[in-house]
Amino acid sequence: MAGISKKQSFHQKNLNLVLQQIINNSPISRIDIARNLDMNKSSITSLYNEIEHQGYLKEIGIGQASKSGGRKPILVALNEKYGYTISIDLGYKHLHIMANYLNCQDFYYRRIKNPSSQVSDILKIVDEQINEIKHYDDTKNGLLGIAFSIHGIVDEQEVISSPFLDMENIDLQQRYCEQYGVPVLLENEANLAAIFEHDFNNEYNKANLICVSIHKGIGAGIILNQQIYRGFQGAAGEIGRSLMMLNQDIKVENICSEDAIVERVRQLKNDNRIERKDVVSLARDKDADVNNALQDFIHGIVRILFNVSVAFAPEEIYLSSPLLEELPALFDEIELQTQQLKMNPQLYLIANSNYANLLGAASLINHHVLNLDDYNLKFSYKNK
């Protein structure tokens, strides 16, 4: 905080703590905020009034009076319609875009097939969608920030590697900051799925968790001590590039990613038209070729999970995979085999994994626009 005095810094920290209490514990009263932060009522009132003046609060009712009587306290919550953010997942085949209020509840979502693998073509659709979202905006301050979910390596808000889309040397952050005049953040999609689980579904505030994302490639979002671990140049979690020792060195994702399974079934059936939905259908029909391919998939994923568990010792591991969502029996088998290997962390399957990336991005950008980047915030999501 260059140019800010210690007194100003201390005051801003207290403002942040009060806002954090309101977000994480709403509905809440001033007396409960004071109690939780061990601060006197007059200090809390001053901070509360400043946050209220900024427009971040809304009154939602009256609480119960204390046992000693007195006035019933006013209960407050975050004013979700202060403004909204936009989350964009630049997937290999589809663009996913979501608009969220400040409490992360969405009011707009679209899934659109990509016109090509050139990011410039996809961004034309992004711009059209951002303009379309304006018609649904019922907030006071409008667009506050944008976050991109990137299926590749991101370092210092720059896309270092994008194996599935041609980024054409376009600086996404600069382009959208200049175009819309709001903060713009870029983050790896597996990291965002991990943020989603940490910020939306982490009832017991687990400090260490991992999300393994199994899509066209395989990546891991790693949260250590409540923070995303990105490693050197943002390359942490690229577990799909790990080598498996067979007759030759082969990358894990060349065997165990969803695309690898689809490609293997195409070869077995001599049919290049086969997609994931066809694999799912054949699996449900107990096709022998598909069953063998999926058993190899299970075997490889179990080994990946065990190795990740040993390397990082997380409290929980989450799997983000549309294939496992559609064939939950595969997840059951993976869970059983990890238990047989005595893997310590509990294993979970993320439901509606496409939403997980977007909601993680919404949390990331909401933290930023609220000046709460380094604070733990807890959001809830009502599935429509």
N, C-alpha and C positions, 0 to 999 in steps of 0.2 A: 504494500500500500504506500507507494512513494508519494511524498507530499502530504500525507495524512498524519496528524499528531497522534500520540499514544492515547490521548483522551478521546479523539474522534474514533480511533480504531476500537477502543473499548466500548464506546457507545454503539458502534455498528455491530459489534459482536453480540451485545445484549439485545439489540433489535432483531438480529438473526435468530437468537435463541427463543425469543418470544414468538416469532413467526413460525419457527419449527414446532413449538408446542401447539400452536393453533392448528397447523396442518396435521400433525400426528395424533392429536388427542381430541379433535372436535367431536361433538360440541363441548366447549370448555369455557369456564368463567375466568375472570381476572384473578380471583382469589385462588383458584386451582393452579393457574400459571405461576403465581407468586410462590405457592407451596412447592410445586414441582421444581422450580428453579432456585428455591431458597433465597428469594429476594423480597424486600419489603414492598408493601402494597403501593406506596407512593411512587416508587421507582417503576413498578410494573404499569401503573396508571399512565405515567408519562410516556413510556415506550408504547403502550397499547394505543394511546391517543395518536401518536405519530404514525403508527402502522394503519390505523383507521383513516387518518387524513390522506394517506397515500392511496386508499381505496381497496386495500387487500382484504378487508373484513366485511362480514355481514352478520347481523344479529338474527338468530334463528329460534329464540324462545327464552323462557324463564326457567331457571333451575330451582332446586329445593333449598329452602332456608336451612341454615345450620341448626344444630340441636339447641343452641343458645338463643335462637330466634333471630330477629333482625330482617333486613331486606333480602328478598330472594334475588340471587345473582342473575345477570343477563348472560346468556350463553351465545358464543360466537363461533363462526367457522370461516374458512377461507372463502372469499368471494370468487367463485370459479369463473364468473363472467366479467372479471376484470379485463381479460383478454384471452387470446387463444394462440396455440402453436400448431405447426404442421410437421408431421413425420412422414418421411419418404423412404421406402425400401426399394433400392435399385436391384431387383432380382434378375436372374439370368433370362427367364422367359416372361416374367410379368413385373409390372410396376405396381406397387401397393402404396397408397397415399391415405393419410388419416389426419383429420383436424381434431384437436383436443382442447377443452377448456383447461383452466389453470389447475384444476384438480385431477387432470388426466382423463376425465370422462370424454369419450369421443362424440362428436355430432356429425361426422362426415367420414365415409370410407369408400374407396373404390379400388378394384383390382382390374388392371388393364393389360392386355397382351402387348408386349414390346414390339414396335414396328421393325426393329433391327437390333443388332448388337452394338451399334454406334450410339454412344451416350448423347450426342447432339440431337439425334432423332427422338430419343426418350425424353430429353429435357423440354422439347417442344410440348409434349403432352403434360409434363410437370407444370409448365407455365400456364397451360390452359386450365389445369385442375386448380391451381392456386387462385386464378381469377374466378373460377366457378365457386370455390369455397366462400369467396366474399359475399355471395348471395345468401349464404346460410348464417352469416355472422350476426349474432345478437349480443355481442359483448360491448363494453364501454370503450376499450382502447384498441380493439382490433388485433391484427397480427403482431405477436411479440417476438417470435423466433422460429427458426426452421432447423430440423435435424435430419440428416441423411444416414440411412443404414446401408453400409457398403459390404458387399461380399468379396472382401479382399483385405489387404493390410493397409491400415491407416496410421500415420505418425504425424504428430503436430498439425492435425487438421489437413493433411495432404494424403491423397491416395497413392501409396507406394507401389502397390501391386493389385491389379484387377484382372484375374485370369479369365473371367467369363464375359466381361464387357470391355469394349475399347473406350477408354476415358478420353482419348484424343487430346491429352495434355490440358484439359479444361480444369481450371481452378474453381471447384464448386463453391467453396466458401466465399471467395472474392466475388464471383459472379452474382450470387444470391444476396450477399450483404449489400452490394451496390444497387442491385435491382429493387430490393424491397426495404432496405434501410433497417434491417433487424439483425440480431446475432444469428450466426449459422454455425452448426457443429456437425462434424463428420465422425462416425464411429463404426467399428467392425460389427457385423450383424450378430455374431456369437456373443460378443461383449454386451450388446444390447439385450439379448435374450437373458443373459445372466443378471443384468441390471433389473429387468422385469421381475425375475424371481426374487431378487433381493428386496426390491422396493414395493412389490404388490403382494407377495405370497409368503413373506418371511416373518411369520407370526412371532417366532422366538428370537428374532434379531440375530440370526446366525452370521458370524463374521467371515466365514470361509466357505465358499461354494463354487461349483463349476457347472457350466452349461455346455454340453457337447451338442453341436449343431450338425445334423446329418442331412445334407441336401445334395447339390451337385458336387460339392466337396465336403470335407469334414473339418470343423474348427472347434475350438474350445474358448468360451468366455470364462475368465478366471477372476474371482473376487477373493482377495486375501486381505484380512484385517479391515474389512468394510470398504476396500477400495479396489477398483479394476486394476489388475496387473497386466500391463501392456508389454513389458520387456523392452529390450533394445530395439529401437526403430519400429516399435509397435508390432513386432513379429511373434510375440508370445501367443501360444494357443494354436499354432498352425500344425496341429497333430496329424492332419491328413497327409502331410508330407513325410511323416515318419516312415521308415523302411521296415518291411516285413521280410524275414529271411525264408525264402522258399528256394526254388532252384536258382533264382536270381534276385537281386534287390528290386523290390517293387514297392511303390508308395501305397500306404494303407488305403487312401481314397480311390486308388485304381481298382480296389477289390471290394471295399465296403461302403462306398458312397451310394446314394440312391441311383445316380446315373450309371454307376458301374454295374449295379444289379440289372437295370433296364437293358444296358448294352449286352450283358451276358445272355439274358433271356432272348433278345433279338437274334443273337448268334445261334442259340440252341433251337429256336423256332424258325430260323432263316426268314425273319420278317422284320424289316427296318421300320415298319410303321408302329411297332409296339411302344407304348408309353407306360408311365407308372400305373395309370388306371387299369391297363390291361394286365399288368403284373399282379395287381391286387385281385382282379377278377379270376385270373388263373390260380392264384394261391387259394382263394376261397373254394375253387373247384377241385382243390387238392391235386393239381397238376404235378407230376413227379419231377420234371425238369426244373420247374420254378421252386419246388420244395427244396431240391438239392442246392440251388443257388442261394436261397434264403437261409439255409442252414450254414453255409459258408459265411454269409453276411453276419449272422448271429455270432458265429465263432470269432470272427474278426473284431466285431464291436465289443464283445466281452473282454477281449485282450486289451483293446484300447482303453476301456473304462478302468480295468484293473491297473494298467500302467499309469494312467493319469492319477488314480487314487493313491498309488504308492509315491508318485513324484510330488504331489501337492497336499496330500492329507486333508482334503476338504471335509466339511461336516455333512454335506449333501451334494449329490450329482443329479443334474437334470438333463433329459434328452429332448432335443427339439428336432422332430422328424415327421413330415407328413406321411411317410410310408408306415411308420409305427403307429401313428394315429389311426390310419385306415385298417391296419392289421394288428390290433392290440395283443393278439396271442404271441406275436414276435417279441413284444416288450416283456410279456410274462416270462418267456423262455430266457431272455437276456437277464432279467432280474434273478431268476432261479440259478442260472449258471454263475452269476457274480456272487451269489450267496454261497454256492458250493466252493468257490475259490476263497471264501471268507473275506470278501471285500468289506471294509468297515463302513464307509458312508452309505446312507440310504439312497436308493435310486428312485427317481420320479420321472414321469412323462409329462411334458408340457402339452396342454390342450390348446388347439388353435394356434399353432406355432407362428403363423404369419402375423397374427395380432401381437404376439410376444415381442417381436422385433420393434414394431411400431410403438407399442406402449413403453418399451424400454427407452426408445428414442424420445417419446413425449416426456418421460421422467427426466431424462438427461437435459433436455432443453429447458424444462420448467425449473429445474434446479438452478440453471444458469441465469434465466431472466429474473429469478427471485433473489439472486446474489447468495445462493445457498449451495454452491458447488461442493463444498466439503462437509456438508451436513447430511445426516441420515434422514430421509423423508419417507413416510409410509403413505402410499396411495391405495385406493381400492378401485375395483373395476366391476361395473355392472354389465354383464354380458347380455346384449339385446336379443 
